[in-house]
C-alpha cells in the first residue's frame, strides 16, 4: 500500500469494532441501516468492520450515522495538520489542471480568499488538499493548514461566543501553537473583534511566511444562520483588511483563506446573499469528462474501454461520486458494468442509498419536491423560478441550460419518475 493511501485511510481498532457493534445493537440497526444513514455501500461498512482500510471521509460518515466521533473508533482523531513534505492526497484523485492553476494563482495574492464549492461528494476536499500540496512546493514556500468543521461538536455551535473561541483554539492547534485566548479575549468586546485581535496580535504575528488556511466542511457553519452571518462577515473583513493599506494590512496580507463548502440549501442562510457574496474567487467544480472518468477507472485497476465508460456515463454523467461508486462495486464486488447500469435506478441498485438520501432531503421541502417533480416528469427542459432552479442545482439534482433546467443525469430522472408515480 502506498504512503498516500495510508495517510488518507483509517482502520478500526478492536475497541472501535466493539463500540460500533454495541451502538448498532442498542439502536437495533443493521449494516444496511448504517449504510443508508451514512450514504455509503454496505460493502464499505463491512470492510471497516473487518478492519480493512477505508477512506477517512467514509469512516467519519459512519461514525456520525451512529452518533459517534471518529475518535471513538480509531486511534487518532486530531485536527489535520499538514507538515512540509507530508502528503494527504487522495490516491484516486483525478487531475484538474486548469482549475488547479486558477487556484494557485489566486492564492499567491496577498490576503486572498478562495471558495471551492460543489454539491456533496464532488471532490472538493481532494482538490483542496492537492492545491495546498502544490502551494508548499512553490519557489516561495507557503505554510498550509487545514481545519475541518467536522471536528466541532454541537457545543461549539451553541452561540457565537462558543464558536468563536473554539475557532481560535482550533486554528492554534492546527498551527501547533499554544492556546492564548486568556491573553487576547475580553468579554466586554464583540466576538468578531476578539477573534480578529487574536489572529492579528498572536497567530499571524508569529507566522513568517504566507499562510494558506483551508476551512473544510464550512457548510456545517452555514447551517447555523445566527453564527454563519457573523462568521462570513468576519472572513470578509479579514480579506478587506489586507487591501486597506493601513499599518495592519501587511499582517493580514500573510493570510490566504480557502473556504470549502457544498452548494446545498442551508436553512435560512443564502450563502450567495451573505457577506461573502462577491468576495474573492469562486471555483465551481464541473463534472468529469470521459477522459477523466477513464483515468479514475484505471486508478481502480479497471482496464475499461471508452465504450464502457460511455455506457456508464449515459446513466450517471460525469458525477465523480457516482462514477466512483460504480468502479468500487465493479472492482470489489465483481459486478459487471451491465449489472450496474441495468439496476442503477432501482432499489436493488448500488445507488439506492444515495437516491434515498436525496429523496429524504426533498421530503423536507414539499415546495422544492413539487418543482423537482415537474422537472423529472417533463419530456424536455423546462422553466422554473430562479430561486427553485438554484436550490435544485445546489443539491446537484439538476443542471441549468440557459433559462431552463433538466435532471442532472438519467439516473435521477428514472429513479424519481418511479418515485413520484408510487
N, C-alpha and C positions, 0 to 999 in steps of 0.2 A: 504494500500500500504506500502511496506517495506521501510525502510530508504534508502537501496541501490537503490531502484527504483527511489525514489525522487531525489537522488543525480545524477543519470545518465539521467534523463528525464528533458525535459523543456516543458513549456506551453506558448502559445501566450498570450500577453496582448491584451486588447481590441484595443489599439492603433496599436499593431502589426498586428491584423487582417485587420484593415483599410489600413495599409501600403502595405500588400501583395495584397489585393484586388485592390487598386489603381494601383500598379505596373503591375498586370495582365491586368487590363483594358487598361492602357497606351500602353502595348505591344501587346494587343489583344490576350492574352494567355488564354487557358482553363486549367482546372486541369490536364487533360491528358498530355498537353504540358509541364507543370511544372514537372509532374511525370517523363516523358521521359528524360528531361534535367537533373533531379536530380537522375535518375536511381532508382526510387522508385515506389511502387504501388500507384495508385490513392487513395486507402483507407488511406494511410499514410498522404497524403495531406489533405484529408477530416478530419481525426482525429485531425490534427494540427489546422485546421480552426474552428473546434468545441471546441477548447481549451482543448482537451484531451491531456494527457502527451504523448510525443513521444521521442524516443531516441535522444540525443543531436546531434549525428552524422548525423541523418536524417534531423534534423532541420537546421544544417549548410549547408547540401547539397541543401535543398530547398531555403535557403537564397541566396546561390551562384547562383543557377539557375535563380534567379530574380535580380541578380546584387545588392544584399543587403548583409549586415553583420548580424550576429546573434543579435548584439546589437540593430539593427533596429526593431526587432520584439519581443524580450523578455526583461525582466527587467535587467538582469545582464550578461554582456559579458566581463569577466575579464580573464586574464591568469589563467589556472588551477593550483592552489597551493595545494599540498597535506599536510594536517596537521596531526600530530600524532593522531591516533585513528579515523581519518576520512576514510570513505570507498567510493570509486568511482567505485567499481567493477560492471560489467555488471551482472544483475540478470539472464541472460541467458548464462553465462559463463560455459563452459564445461571443466572440469579439464584435464590438460595435464601434469600429474605428472612427467614424465621423463624429458620433456623439461623444466618444471619449476625448477626442481632440477639442471639441467645444467646451467640455467641462474643464479640461486642463487650462485652456486659455482663460476661461472665466476666473479660475481660482488663482491665477497669477496676479490679478488686480488687487491692490490694497483694499481691505475692507469688503471683499467680495461676499455676495450672498447668492447661493445656487440652490434651486429647488429641483429635486428629481421626483417626478410624480407619475403614477400609472395606477390602474386598478390593481387589486390584490394579486399577488403571485405572478407578476410580470417581469421580475428580475431587477427590481430597484436596488435592493441591498447588494446584490452581486456587482452591479455597476458601480455603486458607491465604493465598495471595497477595492475594485480594480482601479478606480480613479485615485484613491488615497495611496495605493501602492505605487502608482505612476508618479504622484507628486513627491514621494520620498526619494525618487530616483532622478529628480530634476537637477540640473547643474547647480542651482541654488537649492539645497535640500530644505524640505518643509517638515515640520513636526506635524504628526497627524494623530488624531484620537477619535474614537467612536463612542458615543453614548446612546444606548438604545433605551427608549422609554418603556420597553418591556420589563426593565429592571425596577421600575417604580411600582410599589404596591398601592392599594387603594387609599391608604392613609396619606400618601403624598398628594392625592388629588382632592383631599377634603376641602381645602381652601387655598387661596393664592399664597398665603404666607408659608404653609407647609410645603407647597410645591416649589416655591422659590428657594427655600432653604435646602430642600432635597436636591434641587438642580445645582446649586452652588457646591454642595458637598460632593455630589456625584461627579461633577466635572473635575473637582480637585482630585478625586480618587482615580479617574481615568488618566489624569496627568501625573499621577504618582506624587502628588503634593499633599501636605498636611491640610486638614480642615481647620481654617482660621476664622470661621464665622463669628466667634465670640469677640474678635477684634474689629470686625468690619460691619457688624449688623447692629442697627439701633432701631428698636421697635417704634419709636416716635416717627420714623421716616417711612415712606411708602416702600412696598416690596420691590418695585422696579428700580427705585433709587438705590436701595440696599444691594440688589443684585448687580447693578451697574458698578457701584462703588467697589464691590468685591472683585469683580473682574478687572476693573481699571487699576486699582491700587495694589492688588495682590496677584491674581493669576497672570494677567498679561504683562505686568511689570517684571515678572520672573522669566518670561519667555524671551529667548534671544534670537529665534528665527521665526518666520511666518508660521502661524498655527492654523491648520485646517481641522476644524472641529465639526464632525459629522453627527447630526442628530437623527437617529433612525427610528422608525415607527412613530413619527411625530403625530400621526393621526390619532394615537391614543390620547394626546393632549387635546386635540381638536374636539374630541367627544365631550369635553367639559368646557362649555362655552364661557362660563364666568372666568375660568383661568385662561382659556385659549386666547381671548381677545387681548388681554393684558400681556400675555407672553408674546403674541405676534407683534404687538406694539413695541415691546422691548427689543426684539430682534431687529425690527425696522429702525429703531433709534440707533442701535449699535452700527448698523450699516450706514446710516446717515452721518453719524459722528466721525467716521473715517474720512468723510469728504468735506468737513466744515472748515478745515484749515486753522483751527484753534490749537492751543497748546496740547490738548489731549488727543488730537486727531492721529498723531503718529503712533500712539499706543494702540488705538482701535484699528489702524491700518494693518497691524500684525494679524488680526483675526479674520479668517476666511471661513464662512459658515456654509455647510451643506445640510439642507433640510430635506429629509426623505419622507414622503407621505403618500398614502393611497388617495384615490380620487373619489372614494365613496362619499355618501352624504353623512355629515357629522351633526345630526340633530339640528339645533337652531343656528349653528355656525356655518356660514357660507365662506369658505376659505378664499374664494375669488372676490369677495366683497370685504374681506378682513383687512387689517392694517398691512398685511403682506402683499396685497394685490398690487401688481405693477412694480414690485421691487425685485431687483437683481435679475438673474437669468433663470428661466423655467425650462426644464428639459422634460418633454413628454415622451415616454418610451414607446416606440412603434412595435408592431408585431414583427416576428421573424419573417424573412423572405425564404424562398425554397432552399437557397444555398445555405443559409444559417440553420434551417431545420435539418438539412442533411449533415452538417457539421455536428449538431447536437446528437443525431442518431449514431454517428460514428464514435462519439465520446462515450456512448453506452455500449460500444463494441458491436454495433449492428451494421452490417455491410449492405446497406439498403441501396436500391436504385432510385433514380429521380422519379420513376413511375410510382414506386411505393410511397415516396414522400408526397407526391401529388395526391395519391388516393387518401392518405391521412389528412392532408391539408384541405381537401374538399369538405371534410367533416368539421375540423376544428380551426381552420385557418392557420394563422401564424402565432396563436396564443402560446407562449413558451411553456406555461404550466401544463396546459392540456397536451401539448406535444410531449413534455417530459413524463407525464403520467402514462401516456401510451408506450413510450420507449421503456419505461420501468417495468410495465406489465409484460411487455414482449420479452424483455431481457431476463426478468426474474421469475415469470410465471409461465413462460413458454407458450404464450398466446401468439396467434398469427395476426398480421395486420388486418386480414379479412374478418377474423373474430372480433377484433377491437372495433372496427368501423361498423360492422353489422349490428352490434349490440349497443353502440355508443349512446344512443338517445333513449335507452330503455332502463328499467330498474335493475336489469341484470348486467348492465354495462359497467365499465371501470369508472365512469364519470358520475355514477349515481349519487355519491356523497356530495360532490361538488354541486351538482344540479339541485339536490335537496336543500343545500345551504343557500343557494340563490333564491329558491322558492320561499324559504323561511324569511329571508330578508324582504322580499316583495310583499309577503303577507302582513308585514308590519306597516305597510303603507298602501291601503286599498286604492287610493287615487293613482299611485305610481303603478300598481299592478294592472289597473284598468288601461293605463296608457300603453304598457308593455303588451297587454293582450291585443290591443289594436295593431301594434307593430307586427307581432308574430302571425296573426291571423290574416293579415293583408297579403295579397299576391305580388305587391310591388312596394317600392319605397313610399313612405307617407310623411306628411307634415305633422309635427307635434308642436305644442307650445314650447318655446325655447327653454323654459325652466325644467319641464319634464324631460325634454331631449337631453339636456345637460346632465340631469341626475341619472338617467338610464345609461348615458355614455360613461359617466363617472363610475358606475357599478360594473362597467365592462360588458354590458348586455347588448349595446347597440353601437353601430358606427354611424357617423354623420357624413352625408354626402351632399354638399350644397346646403339647401334648406330642408332636406329630407333625411329620414333615418331608416335603418334596416337592422335586422338582427345581426349581431356580431359574426355569427357563424351558423352553418347548417345545424350543428348540434343543438344550439339554443332554440332555433326555430322549431325543430322537430319535437324536442322534449316538451317545450312549453305549449306547443299546439295541442299535444295529447293531454298535458296538464290542465289546460283551460277547458278542454272538452269533457273532462270527467267531473 
